[in-house]
Amino acid sequence: MSRTKIDLKLKDILVAVLGIDADIANEFDAESGLFGHLPELDSMAVAGLLTEMEDQLDIVIEDDDVDGEMLETYGGLLAFAEAKIIEG
């Protein structure tokens, strides 16, 4: 899966899970803040986000894979998703 395809799919997942406007998600870049910056992305939403990423990207996310750094920015989340797809 190409980086562009992962990027688009990840943005779609964020729209679906967080209920944010697609225009907002489409503006996300590597530096866009997520956890702690988007009120919609609270600890409960993180679980839904990770589950949806597993389903939509066909990856497995272990508990010890999850840390604050990967959720801090959109770039961190995208890099995490890419690494899991390559790893898988």
PyMOL Python script that loads the backbone (N, CA, C, O; Angstrom):
from pymol import cmd

cmd.read_pdbstr("""\
ATOM      1  N   MET A   1       0.851  -1.175   0.000  1.00  0.00           N
ATOM      2  CA  MET A   1       0.000   0.000   0.000  1.00  0.00           C
ATOM      3  C   MET A   1       0.896   1.238   0.000  1.00  0.00           C
ATOM      4  O   MET A   1       1.842   1.324   0.783  1.00  0.00           O
ATOM      5  N   SER A   2       0.598   2.185  -0.871  1.00  0.00           N
ATOM      6  CA  SER A   2       1.426   3.385  -0.987  1.00  0.00           C
ATOM      7  C   SER A   2       1.197   4.325   0.197  1.00  0.00           C
ATOM      8  O   SER A   2       0.180   4.245   0.886  1.00  0.00           O
ATOM      9  N   ARG A   3       2.160   5.210   0.415  1.00  0.00           N
ATOM     10  CA  ARG A   3       2.048   6.193   1.501  1.00  0.00           C
ATOM     11  C   ARG A   3       0.800   7.060   1.298  1.00  0.00           C
ATOM     12  O   ARG A   3       0.100   7.377   2.261  1.00  0.00           O
ATOM     13  N   THR A   4       0.524   7.442   0.052  1.00  0.00           N
ATOM     14  CA  THR A   4      -0.640   8.270  -0.235  1.00  0.00           C
ATOM     15  C   THR A   4      -1.930   7.539   0.123  1.00  0.00           C
ATOM     16  O   THR A   4      -2.847   8.126   0.697  1.00  0.00           O
ATOM     17  N   LYS A   5      -1.993   6.269  -0.216  1.00  0.00           N
ATOM     18  CA  LYS A   5      -3.193   5.488   0.086  1.00  0.00           C
ATOM     19  C   LYS A   5      -3.361   5.323   1.602  1.00  0.00           C
ATOM     20  O   LYS A   5      -4.476   5.419   2.114  1.00  0.00           O
ATOM     21  N   ILE A   6      -2.274   5.078   2.311  1.00  0.00           N
ATOM     22  CA  ILE A   6      -2.330   4.965   3.770  1.00  0.00           C
ATOM     23  C   ILE A   6      -2.794   6.289   4.367  1.00  0.00           C
ATOM     24  O   ILE A   6      -3.631   6.311   5.269  1.00  0.00           O
ATOM     25  N   ASP A   7      -2.251   7.388   3.862  1.00  0.00           N
ATOM     26  CA  ASP A   7      -2.614   8.728   4.329  1.00  0.00           C
ATOM     27  C   ASP A   7      -4.115   8.963   4.162  1.00  0.00           C
ATOM     28  O   ASP A   7      -4.785   9.389   5.102  1.00  0.00           O
ATOM     29  N   LEU A   8      -4.636   8.692   2.985  1.00  0.00           N
ATOM     30  CA  LEU A   8      -6.062   8.911   2.723  1.00  0.00           C
ATOM     31  C   LEU A   8      -6.934   8.015   3.592  1.00  0.00           C
ATOM     32  O   LEU A   8      -7.949   8.461   4.128  1.00  0.00           O
ATOM     33  N   LYS A   9      -6.543   6.764   3.731  1.00  0.00           N
ATOM     34  CA  LYS A   9      -7.327   5.826   4.535  1.00  0.00           C
ATOM     35  C   LYS A   9      -7.296   6.232   6.008  1.00  0.00           C
ATOM     36  O   LYS A   9      -8.316   6.155   6.693  1.00  0.00           O
ATOM     37  N   LEU A  10      -6.147   6.659   6.493  1.00  0.00           N
ATOM     38  CA  LEU A  10      -6.025   7.084   7.881  1.00  0.00           C
ATOM     39  C   LEU A  10      -6.895   8.314   8.149  1.00  0.00           C
ATOM     40  O   LEU A  10      -7.539   8.402   9.194  1.00  0.00           O
ATOM     41  N   LYS A  11      -6.915   9.246   7.226  1.00  0.00           N
ATOM     42  CA  LYS A  11      -7.770  10.423   7.381  1.00  0.00           C
ATOM     43  C   LYS A  11      -9.242  10.026   7.385  1.00  0.00           C
ATOM     44  O   LYS A  11     -10.027  10.573   8.159  1.00  0.00           O
ATOM     45  N   ASP A  12      -9.622   9.081   6.529  1.00  0.00           N
ATOM     46  CA  ASP A  12     -11.002   8.576   6.526  1.00  0.00           C
ATOM     47  C   ASP A  12     -11.355   7.931   7.867  1.00  0.00           C
ATOM     48  O   ASP A  12     -12.464   8.102   8.372  1.00  0.00           O
ATOM     49  N   ILE A  13     -10.412   7.195   8.432  1.00  0.00           N
ATOM     50  CA  ILE A  13     -10.629   6.547   9.734  1.00  0.00           C
ATOM     51  C   ILE A  13     -10.841   7.602  10.814  1.00  0.00           C
ATOM     52  O   ILE A  13     -11.742   7.467  11.642  1.00  0.00           O
ATOM     53  N   LEU A  14     -10.027   8.643  10.811  1.00  0.00           N
ATOM     54  CA  LEU A  14     -10.171   9.711  11.803  1.00  0.00           C
ATOM     55  C   LEU A  14     -11.521  10.400  11.677  1.00  0.00           C
ATOM     56  O   LEU A  14     -12.152  10.714  12.687  1.00  0.00           O
ATOM     57  N   VAL A  15     -11.971  10.637  10.458  1.00  0.00           N
ATOM     58  CA  VAL A  15     -13.284  11.251  10.234  1.00  0.00           C
ATOM     59  C   VAL A  15     -14.379  10.347  10.797  1.00  0.00           C
ATOM     60  O   VAL A  15     -15.275  10.815  11.500  1.00  0.00           O
ATOM     61  N   ALA A  16     -14.306   9.059  10.489  1.00  0.00           N
ATOM     62  CA  ALA A  16     -15.341   8.119  10.928  1.00  0.00           C
ATOM     63  C   ALA A  16     -15.363   7.938  12.440  1.00  0.00           C
ATOM     64  O   ALA A  16     -16.432   7.956  13.051  1.00  0.00           O
ATOM     65  N   VAL A  17     -14.200   7.764  13.046  1.00  0.00           N
ATOM     66  CA  VAL A  17     -14.127   7.474  14.477  1.00  0.00           C
ATOM     67  C   VAL A  17     -14.390   8.712  15.323  1.00  0.00           C
ATOM     68  O   VAL A  17     -15.101   8.642  16.326  1.00  0.00           O
ATOM     69  N   LEU A  18     -13.823   9.838  14.925  1.00  0.00           N
ATOM     70  CA  LEU A  18     -13.917  11.051  15.741  1.00  0.00           C
ATOM     71  C   LEU A  18     -15.109  11.921  15.383  1.00  0.00           C
ATOM     72  O   LEU A  18     -15.484  12.809  16.148  1.00  0.00           O
ATOM     73  N   GLY A  19     -15.705  11.670  14.228  1.00  0.00           N
ATOM     74  CA  GLY A  19     -16.836  12.471  13.804  1.00  0.00           C
ATOM     75  C   GLY A  19     -16.449  13.891  13.417  1.00  0.00           C
ATOM     76  O   GLY A  19     -17.262  14.811  13.498  1.00  0.00           O
ATOM     77  N   ILE A  20     -15.184  14.061  12.990  1.00  0.00           N
ATOM     78  CA  ILE A  20     -14.753  15.387  12.557  1.00  0.00           C
ATOM     79  C   ILE A  20     -15.063  15.566  11.077  1.00  0.00           C
ATOM     80  O   ILE A  20     -15.282  14.595  10.354  1.00  0.00           O
ATOM     81  N   ASP A  21     -15.076  16.794  10.649  1.00  0.00           N
ATOM     82  CA  ASP A  21     -15.354  17.117   9.257  1.00  0.00           C
ATOM     83  C   ASP A  21     -14.201  16.643   8.373  1.00  0.00           C
ATOM     84  O   ASP A  21     -13.034  16.778   8.740  1.00  0.00           O
ATOM     85  N   ALA A  22     -14.529  16.095   7.221  1.00  0.00           N
ATOM     86  CA  ALA A  22     -13.503  15.599   6.300  1.00  0.00           C
ATOM     87  C   ALA A  22     -12.558  16.714   5.856  1.00  0.00           C
ATOM     88  O   ALA A  22     -11.373  16.468   5.627  1.00  0.00           O
ATOM     89  N   ASP A  23     -13.074  17.934   5.734  1.00  0.00           N
ATOM     90  CA  ASP A  23     -12.214  19.062   5.339  1.00  0.00           C
ATOM     91  C   ASP A  23     -11.127  19.319   6.381  1.00  0.00           C
ATOM     92  O   ASP A  23      -9.999  19.673   6.037  1.00  0.00           O
ATOM     93  N   ILE A  24     -11.471  19.140   7.650  1.00  0.00           N
ATOM     94  CA  ILE A  24     -10.486  19.307   8.721  1.00  0.00           C
ATOM     95  C   ILE A  24      -9.414  18.229   8.609  1.00  0.00           C
ATOM     96  O   ILE A  24      -8.220  18.526   8.666  1.00  0.00           O
ATOM     97  N   ALA A  25      -9.840  16.981   8.451  1.00  0.00           N
ATOM     98  CA  ALA A  25      -8.892  15.870   8.346  1.00  0.00           C
ATOM     99  C   ALA A  25      -7.988  16.019   7.126  1.00  0.00           C
ATOM    100  O   ALA A  25      -6.802  15.695   7.188  1.00  0.00           O
ATOM    101  N   ASN A  26      -8.537  16.501   6.030  1.00  0.00           N
ATOM    102  CA  ASN A  26      -7.738  16.656   4.810  1.00  0.00           C
ATOM    103  C   ASN A  26      -6.644  17.694   4.957  1.00  0.00           C
ATOM    104  O   ASN A  26      -5.677  17.687   4.195  1.00  0.00           O
ATOM    105  N   GLU A  27      -6.782  18.584   5.926  1.00  0.00           N
ATOM    106  CA  GLU A  27      -5.767  19.607   6.178  1.00  0.00           C
ATOM    107  C   GLU A  27      -4.633  19.102   7.076  1.00  0.00           C
ATOM    108  O   GLU A  27      -3.619  19.785   7.225  1.00  0.00           O
ATOM    109  N   PHE A  28      -4.789  17.918   7.673  1.00  0.00           N
ATOM    110  CA  PHE A  28      -3.756  17.388   8.560  1.00  0.00           C
ATOM    111  C   PHE A  28      -2.452  17.203   7.804  1.00  0.00           C
ATOM    112  O   PHE A  28      -2.426  16.674   6.693  1.00  0.00           O
ATOM    113  N   ASP A  29      -1.370  17.649   8.431  1.00  0.00           N
ATOM    114  CA  ASP A  29      -0.033  17.381   7.901  1.00  0.00           C
ATOM    115  C   ASP A  29       0.787  16.738   9.018  1.00  0.00           C
ATOM    116  O   ASP A  29       0.256  16.443  10.088  1.00  0.00           O
ATOM    117  N   ALA A  30       2.046  16.527   8.777  1.00  0.00           N
ATOM    118  CA  ALA A  30       2.889  15.803   9.740  1.00  0.00           C
ATOM    119  C   ALA A  30       2.909  16.459  11.114  1.00  0.00           C
ATOM    120  O   ALA A  30       3.041  15.768  12.125  1.00  0.00           O
ATOM    121  N   GLU A  31       2.779  17.776  11.167  1.00  0.00           N
ATOM    122  CA  GLU A  31       2.876  18.505  12.434  1.00  0.00           C
ATOM    123  C   GLU A  31       1.529  18.718  13.125  1.00  0.00           C
ATOM    124  O   GLU A  31       1.487  19.239  14.239  1.00  0.00           O
ATOM    125  N   SER A  32       0.438  18.327  12.489  1.00  0.00           N
ATOM    126  CA  SER A  32      -0.893  18.535  13.078  1.00  0.00           C
ATOM    127  C   SER A  32      -1.029  17.754  14.374  1.00  0.00           C
ATOM    128  O   SER A  32      -0.790  16.547  14.410  1.00  0.00           O
ATOM    129  N   GLY A  33      -1.411  18.441  15.429  1.00  0.00           N
ATOM    130  CA  GLY A  33      -1.576  17.807  16.728  1.00  0.00           C
ATOM    131  C   GLY A  33      -2.823  16.950  16.788  1.00  0.00           C
ATOM    132  O   GLY A  33      -3.865  17.322  16.248  1.00  0.00           O
ATOM    133  N   LEU A  34      -2.720  15.810  17.441  1.00  0.00           N
ATOM    134  CA  LEU A  34      -3.872  14.925  17.608  1.00  0.00           C
ATOM    135  C   LEU A  34      -4.241  14.839  19.087  1.00  0.00           C
ATOM    136  O   LEU A  34      -5.010  15.662  19.584  1.00  0.00           O
ATOM    137  N   PHE A  35      -3.696  13.848  19.789  1.00  0.00           N
ATOM    138  CA  PHE A  35      -4.054  13.647  21.195  1.00  0.00           C
ATOM    139  C   PHE A  35      -3.623  14.858  22.017  1.00  0.00           C
ATOM    140  O   PHE A  35      -2.454  15.243  22.007  1.00  0.00           O
ATOM    141  N   GLY A  36      -4.559  15.438  22.711  1.00  0.00           N
ATOM    142  CA  GLY A  36      -4.283  16.640  23.480  1.00  0.00           C
ATOM    143  C   GLY A  36      -4.571  17.916  22.700  1.00  0.00           C
ATOM    144  O   GLY A  36      -4.577  19.008  23.269  1.00  0.00           O
ATOM    145  N   HIS A  37      -4.809  17.782  21.400  1.00  0.00           N
ATOM    146  CA  HIS A  37      -5.109  18.926  20.544  1.00  0.00           C
ATOM    147  C   HIS A  37      -6.519  18.857  19.979  1.00  0.00           C
ATOM    148  O   HIS A  37      -7.174  19.883  19.795  1.00  0.00           O
ATOM    149  N   LEU A  38      -6.979  17.649  19.706  1.00  0.00           N
ATOM    150  CA  LEU A  38      -8.352  17.450  19.219  1.00  0.00           C
ATOM    151  C   LEU A  38      -9.212  16.979  20.392  1.00  0.00           C
ATOM    152  O   LEU A  38      -8.978  15.897  20.931  1.00  0.00           O
ATOM    153  N   PRO A  39     -10.200  17.776  20.790  1.00  0.00           N
ATOM    154  CA  PRO A  39     -11.033  17.359  21.922  1.00  0.00           C
ATOM    155  C   PRO A  39     -11.764  16.039  21.658  1.00  0.00           C
ATOM    156  O   PRO A  39     -12.093  15.311  22.595  1.00  0.00           O
ATOM    157  N   GLU A  40     -12.014  15.735  20.396  1.00  0.00           N
ATOM    158  CA  GLU A  40     -12.702  14.485  20.047  1.00  0.00           C
ATOM    159  C   GLU A  40     -11.842  13.255  20.317  1.00  0.00           C
ATOM    160  O   GLU A  40     -12.369  12.160  20.512  1.00  0.00           O
ATOM    161  N   LEU A  41     -10.530  13.429  20.329  1.00  0.00           N
ATOM    162  CA  LEU A  41      -9.618  12.294  20.522  1.00  0.00           C
ATOM    163  C   LEU A  41      -9.250  12.192  21.996  1.00  0.00           C
ATOM    164  O   LEU A  41      -8.180  12.622  22.425  1.00  0.00           O
ATOM    165  N   ASP A  42     -10.175  11.606  22.758  1.00  0.00           N
ATOM    166  CA  ASP A  42      -9.914  11.363  24.176  1.00  0.00           C
ATOM    167  C   ASP A  42      -9.519   9.903  24.353  1.00  0.00           C
ATOM    168  O   ASP A  42      -9.406   9.165  23.374  1.00  0.00           O
ATOM    169  N   SER A  43      -9.311   9.490  25.580  1.00  0.00           N
ATOM    170  CA  SER A  43      -8.823   8.129  25.817  1.00  0.00           C
ATOM    171  C   SER A  43      -9.797   7.063  25.321  1.00  0.00           C
ATOM    172  O   SER A  43      -9.374   5.991  24.889  1.00  0.00           O
ATOM    173  N   MET A  44     -11.087   7.347  25.380  1.00  0.00           N
ATOM    174  CA  MET A  44     -12.068   6.378  24.869  1.00  0.00           C
ATOM    175  C   MET A  44     -11.993   6.286  23.339  1.00  0.00           C
ATOM    176  O   MET A  44     -12.106   5.200  22.770  1.00  0.00           O
ATOM    177  N   ALA A  45     -11.807   7.408  22.697  1.00  0.00           N
ATOM    178  CA  ALA A  45     -11.732   7.425  21.238  1.00  0.00           C
ATOM    179  C   ALA A  45     -10.471   6.738  20.728  1.00  0.00           C
ATOM    180  O   ALA A  45     -10.462   6.193  19.624  1.00  0.00           O
ATOM    181  N   VAL A  46      -9.408   6.762  21.525  1.00  0.00           N
ATOM    182  CA  VAL A  46      -8.168   6.107  21.115  1.00  0.00           C
ATOM    183  C   VAL A  46      -8.410   4.616  20.868  1.00  0.00           C
ATOM    184  O   VAL A  46      -7.927   4.061  19.882  1.00  0.00           O
ATOM    185  N   ALA A  47      -9.148   3.982  21.752  1.00  0.00           N
ATOM    186  CA  ALA A  47      -9.444   2.546  21.587  1.00  0.00           C
ATOM    187  C   ALA A  47     -10.191   2.295  20.281  1.00  0.00           C
ATOM    188  O   ALA A  47      -9.868   1.358  19.550  1.00  0.00           O
ATOM    189  N   GLY A  48     -11.175   3.117  19.988  1.00  0.00           N
ATOM    190  CA  GLY A  48     -11.917   2.975  18.736  1.00  0.00           C
ATOM    191  C   GLY A  48     -11.051   3.238  17.527  1.00  0.00           C
ATOM    192  O   GLY A  48     -11.167   2.554  16.510  1.00  0.00           O
ATOM    193  N   LEU A  49     -10.183   4.230  17.634  1.00  0.00           N
ATOM    194  CA  LEU A  49      -9.273   4.561  16.538  1.00  0.00           C
ATOM    195  C   LEU A  49      -8.344   3.392  16.236  1.00  0.00           C
ATOM    196  O   LEU A  49      -8.168   3.016  15.077  1.00  0.00           O
ATOM    197  N   LEU A  50      -7.756   2.823  17.273  1.00  0.00           N
ATOM    198  CA  LEU A  50      -6.816   1.715  17.071  1.00  0.00           C
ATOM    199  C   LEU A  50      -7.514   0.486  16.498  1.00  0.00           C
ATOM    200  O   LEU A  50      -6.962  -0.205  15.641  1.00  0.00           O
ATOM    201  N   THR A  51      -8.718   0.218  16.970  1.00  0.00           N
ATOM    202  CA  THR A  51      -9.485  -0.918  16.456  1.00  0.00           C
ATOM    203  C   THR A  51      -9.816  -0.722  14.984  1.00  0.00           C
ATOM    204  O   THR A  51      -9.684  -1.643  14.178  1.00  0.00           O
ATOM    205  N   GLU A  52     -10.243   0.474  14.645  1.00  0.00           N
ATOM    206  CA  GLU A  52     -10.582   0.770  13.252  1.00  0.00           C
ATOM    207  C   GLU A  52      -9.347   0.729  12.362  1.00  0.00           C
ATOM    208  O   GLU A  52      -9.428   0.291  11.215  1.00  0.00           O
ATOM    209  N   MET A  53      -8.207   1.181  12.877  1.00  0.00           N
ATOM    210  CA  MET A  53      -6.962   1.084  12.107  1.00  0.00           C
ATOM    211  C   MET A  53      -6.620  -0.370  11.838  1.00  0.00           C
ATOM    212  O   MET A  53      -6.215  -0.719  10.729  1.00  0.00           O
ATOM    213  N   GLU A  54      -6.779  -1.219  12.839  1.00  0.00           N
ATOM    214  CA  GLU A  54      -6.509  -2.645  12.644  1.00  0.00           C
ATOM    215  C   GLU A  54      -7.397  -3.210  11.543  1.00  0.00           C
ATOM    216  O   GLU A  54      -6.923  -3.921  10.657  1.00  0.00           O
ATOM    217  N   ASP A  55      -8.685  -2.892  11.606  1.00  0.00           N
ATOM    218  CA  ASP A  55      -9.643  -3.422  10.633  1.00  0.00           C
ATOM    219  C   ASP A  55      -9.399  -2.881   9.226  1.00  0.00           C
ATOM    220  O   ASP A  55      -9.348  -3.645   8.262  1.00  0.00           O
ATOM    221  N   GLN A  56      -9.250  -1.573   9.115  1.00  0.00           N
ATOM    222  CA  GLN A  56      -9.154  -0.937   7.801  1.00  0.00           C
ATOM    223  C   GLN A  56      -7.784  -1.087   7.130  1.00  0.00           C
ATOM    224  O   GLN A  56      -7.686  -1.148   5.904  1.00  0.00           O
ATOM    225  N   LEU A  57      -6.741  -1.146   7.943  1.00  0.00           N
ATOM    226  CA  LEU A  57      -5.388  -1.241   7.390  1.00  0.00           C
ATOM    227  C   LEU A  57      -4.829  -2.659   7.445  1.00  0.00           C
ATOM    228  O   LEU A  57      -3.713  -2.916   6.994  1.00  0.00           O
ATOM    229  N   ASP A  58      -5.623  -3.581   8.005  1.00  0.00           N
ATOM    230  CA  ASP A  58      -5.231  -4.983   8.109  1.00  0.00           C
ATOM    231  C   ASP A  58      -3.892  -5.132   8.842  1.00  0.00           C
ATOM    232  O   ASP A  58      -2.958  -5.766   8.352  1.00  0.00           O
ATOM    233  N   ILE A  59      -3.835  -4.526  10.029  1.00  0.00           N
ATOM    234  CA  ILE A  59      -2.643  -4.601  10.869  1.00  0.00           C
ATOM    235  C   ILE A  59      -3.042  -5.095  12.254  1.00  0.00           C
ATOM    236  O   ILE A  59      -4.224  -5.127  12.596  1.00  0.00           O
ATOM    237  N   VAL A  60      -2.059  -5.472  13.034  1.00  0.00           N
ATOM    238  CA  VAL A  60      -2.278  -5.860  14.426  1.00  0.00           C
ATOM    239  C   VAL A  60      -1.499  -4.870  15.291  1.00  0.00           C
ATOM    240  O   VAL A  60      -0.300  -4.667  15.102  1.00  0.00           O
ATOM    241  N   ILE A  61      -2.203  -4.262  16.241  1.00  0.00           N
ATOM    242  CA  ILE A  61      -1.575  -3.303  17.145  1.00  0.00           C
ATOM    243  C   ILE A  61      -1.558  -3.907  18.542  1.00  0.00           C
ATOM    244  O   ILE A  61      -2.604  -4.145  19.145  1.00  0.00           O
ATOM    245  N   GLU A  62      -0.365  -4.147  19.038  1.00  0.00           N
ATOM    246  CA  GLU A  62      -0.204  -4.697  20.386  1.00  0.00           C
ATOM    247  C   GLU A  62      -0.266  -3.564  21.403  1.00  0.00           C
ATOM    248  O   GLU A  62       0.011  -2.411  21.075  1.00  0.00           O
ATOM    249  N   ASP A  63      -0.632  -3.900  22.643  1.00  0.00           N
ATOM    250  CA  ASP A  63      -0.716  -2.883  23.696  1.00  0.00           C
ATOM    251  C   ASP A  63       0.587  -2.120  23.865  1.00  0.00           C
ATOM    252  O   ASP A  63       0.577  -0.906  24.071  1.00  0.00           O
ATOM    253  N   ASP A  64       1.716  -2.829  23.780  1.00  0.00           N
ATOM    254  CA  ASP A  64       2.997  -2.159  23.992  1.00  0.00           C
ATOM    255  C   ASP A  64       3.447  -1.325  22.786  1.00  0.00           C
ATOM    256  O   ASP A  64       4.461  -0.632  22.862  1.00  0.00           O
ATOM    257  N   ASP A  65       2.699  -1.385  21.667  1.00  0.00           N
ATOM    258  CA  ASP A  65       2.975  -0.542  20.507  1.00  0.00           C
ATOM    259  C   ASP A  65       2.488   0.888  20.735  1.00  0.00           C
ATOM    260  O   ASP A  65       2.986   1.831  20.120  1.00  0.00           O
ATOM    261  N   VAL A  66       1.519   1.033  21.617  1.00  0.00           N
ATOM    262  CA  VAL A  66       0.830   2.308  21.787  1.00  0.00           C
ATOM    263  C   VAL A  66       1.553   3.169  22.815  1.00  0.00           C
ATOM    264  O   VAL A  66       1.785   2.757  23.951  1.00  0.00           O
ATOM    265  N   ASP A  67       1.905   4.387  22.378  1.00  0.00           N
ATOM    266  CA  ASP A  67       2.488   5.353  23.308  1.00  0.00           C
ATOM    267  C   ASP A  67       2.038   6.755  22.903  1.00  0.00           C
ATOM    268  O   ASP A  67       1.457   6.957  21.836  1.00  0.00           O
ATOM    269  N   GLY A  68       2.312   7.689  23.756  1.00  0.00           N
ATOM    270  CA  GLY A  68       1.885   9.053  23.512  1.00  0.00           C
ATOM    271  C   GLY A  68       2.496   9.666  22.277  1.00  0.00           C
ATOM    272  O   GLY A  68       1.865  10.489  21.612  1.00  0.00           O
ATOM    273  N   GLU A  69       3.716   9.277  21.959  1.00  0.00           N
ATOM    274  CA  GLU A  69       4.413   9.849  20.813  1.00  0.00           C
ATOM    275  C   GLU A  69       3.699   9.539  19.497  1.00  0.00           C
ATOM    276  O   GLU A  69       3.582  10.409  18.635  1.00  0.00           O
ATOM    277  N   MET A  70       3.224   8.306  19.341  1.00  0.00           N
ATOM    278  CA  MET A  70       2.561   7.932  18.087  1.00  0.00           C
ATOM    279  C   MET A  70       1.226   8.632  17.910  1.00  0.00           C
ATOM    280  O   MET A  70       0.734   8.753  16.788  1.00  0.00           O
ATOM    281  N   LEU A  71       0.632   9.098  19.011  1.00  0.00           N
ATOM    282  CA  LEU A  71      -0.665   9.774  18.941  1.00  0.00           C
ATOM    283  C   LEU A  71      -0.555  11.287  19.037  1.00  0.00           C
ATOM    284  O   LEU A  71      -1.559  11.990  18.921  1.00  0.00           O
ATOM    285  N   GLU A  72       0.647  11.791  19.245  1.00  0.00           N
ATOM    286  CA  GLU A  72       0.834  13.223  19.453  1.00  0.00           C
ATOM    287  C   GLU A  72       0.555  14.046  18.203  1.00  0.00           C
ATOM    288  O   GLU A  72      -0.091  15.092  18.269  1.00  0.00           O
ATOM    289  N   THR A  73       1.046  13.565  17.058  1.00  0.00           N
ATOM    290  CA  THR A  73       0.843  14.292  15.797  1.00  0.00           C
ATOM    291  C   THR A  73       0.322  13.342  14.725  1.00  0.00           C
ATOM    292  O   THR A  73       0.437  12.120  14.829  1.00  0.00           O
ATOM    293  N   TYR A  74      -0.251  13.946  13.700  1.00  0.00           N
ATOM    294  CA  TYR A  74      -0.711  13.136  12.580  1.00  0.00           C
ATOM    295  C   TYR A  74       0.465  12.426  11.909  1.00  0.00           C
ATOM    296  O   TYR A  74       0.346  11.271  11.500  1.00  0.00           O
ATOM    297  N   GLY A  75       1.590  13.115  11.799  1.00  0.00           N
ATOM    298  CA  GLY A  75       2.775  12.497  11.206  1.00  0.00           C
ATOM    299  C   GLY A  75       3.235  11.272  11.978  1.00  0.00           C
ATOM    300  O   GLY A  75       3.656  10.278  11.386  1.00  0.00           O
ATOM    301  N   GLY A  76       3.154  11.345  13.308  1.00  0.00           N
ATOM    302  CA  GLY A  76       3.519  10.200  14.137  1.00  0.00           C
ATOM    303  C   GLY A  76       2.589   9.024  13.926  1.00  0.00           C
ATOM    304  O   GLY A  76       3.029   7.876  13.867  1.00  0.00           O
ATOM    305  N   LEU A  77       1.288   9.313  13.810  1.00  0.00           N
ATOM    306  CA  LEU A  77       0.311   8.249  13.586  1.00  0.00           C
ATOM    307  C   LEU A  77       0.482   7.633  12.205  1.00  0.00           C
ATOM    308  O   LEU A  77       0.388   6.416  12.044  1.00  0.00           O
ATOM    309  N   LEU A  78       0.732   8.470  11.217  1.00  0.00           N
ATOM    310  CA  LEU A  78       0.943   7.981   9.855  1.00  0.00           C
ATOM    311  C   LEU A  78       2.206   7.113   9.781  1.00  0.00           C
ATOM    312  O   LEU A  78       2.187   6.049   9.162  1.00  0.00           O
ATOM    313  N   ALA A  79       3.287   7.552  10.397  1.00  0.00           N
ATOM    314  CA  ALA A  79       4.532   6.772  10.400  1.00  0.00           C
ATOM    315  C   ALA A  79       4.319   5.431  11.103  1.00  0.00           C
ATOM    316  O   ALA A  79       4.834   4.404  10.660  1.00  0.00           O
ATOM    317  N   PHE A  80       3.556   5.443  12.202  1.00  0.00           N
ATOM    318  CA  PHE A  80       3.244   4.211  12.921  1.00  0.00           C
ATOM    319  C   PHE A  80       2.470   3.251  12.012  1.00  0.00           C
ATOM    320  O   PHE A  80       2.800   2.069  11.924  1.00  0.00           O
ATOM    321  N   ALA A  81       1.445   3.767  11.341  1.00  0.00           N
ATOM    322  CA  ALA A  81       0.629   2.923  10.455  1.00  0.00           C
ATOM    323  C   ALA A  81       1.490   2.340   9.323  1.00  0.00           C
ATOM    324  O   ALA A  81       1.376   1.159   8.996  1.00  0.00           O
ATOM    325  N   GLU A  82       2.336   3.166   8.739  1.00  0.00           N
ATOM    326  CA  GLU A  82       3.217   2.686   7.672  1.00  0.00           C
ATOM    327  C   GLU A  82       4.127   1.571   8.161  1.00  0.00           C
ATOM    328  O   GLU A  82       4.289   0.553   7.488  1.00  0.00           O
ATOM    329  N   ALA A  83       4.719   1.763   9.329  1.00  0.00           N
ATOM    330  CA  ALA A  83       5.632   0.765   9.883  1.00  0.00           C
ATOM    331  C   ALA A  83       4.906  -0.548  10.157  1.00  0.00           C
ATOM    332  O   ALA A  83       5.454  -1.623   9.915  1.00  0.00           O
ATOM    333  N   LYS A  84       3.677  -0.467  10.661  1.00  0.00           N
ATOM    334  CA  LYS A  84       2.913  -1.689  10.947  1.00  0.00           C
ATOM    335  C   LYS A  84       2.542  -2.419   9.653  1.00  0.00           C
ATOM    336  O   LYS A  84       2.533  -3.650   9.619  1.00  0.00           O
ATOM    337  N   ILE A  85       2.240  -1.675   8.599  1.00  0.00           N
ATOM    338  CA  ILE A  85       1.897  -2.311   7.322  1.00  0.00           C
ATOM    339  C   ILE A  85       3.132  -3.004   6.746  1.00  0.00           C
ATOM    340  O   ILE A  85       3.041  -4.129   6.255  1.00  0.00           O
ATOM    341  N   ILE A  86       4.275  -2.339   6.804  1.00  0.00           N
ATOM    342  CA  ILE A  86       5.525  -2.933   6.297  1.00  0.00           C
ATOM    343  C   ILE A  86       5.889  -4.169   7.116  1.00  0.00           C
ATOM    344  O   ILE A  86       6.322  -5.189   6.581  1.00  0.00           O
ATOM    345  N   GLU A  87       5.702  -4.048   8.413  1.00  0.00           N
ATOM    346  CA  GLU A  87       6.033  -5.134   9.352  1.00  0.00           C
ATOM    347  C   GLU A  87       5.137  -6.355   9.129  1.00  0.00           C
ATOM    348  O   GLU A  87       5.573  -7.500   9.247  1.00  0.00           O
ATOM    349  N   GLY A  88       3.857  -6.071   8.799  1.00  0.00           N
ATOM    350  CA  GLY A  88       2.847  -7.115   8.685  1.00  0.00           C
ATOM    351  C   GLY A  88       3.053  -8.029   7.554  1.00  0.00           C
ATOM    352  O   GLY A  88       2.264  -8.952   7.355  1.00  0.00           O
TER     353      GLY A  88
END
""", "prot")
cmd.dss("prot")
cmd.show_as("cartoon", "prot")
cmd.util.cbc("prot")
cmd.orient("prot")
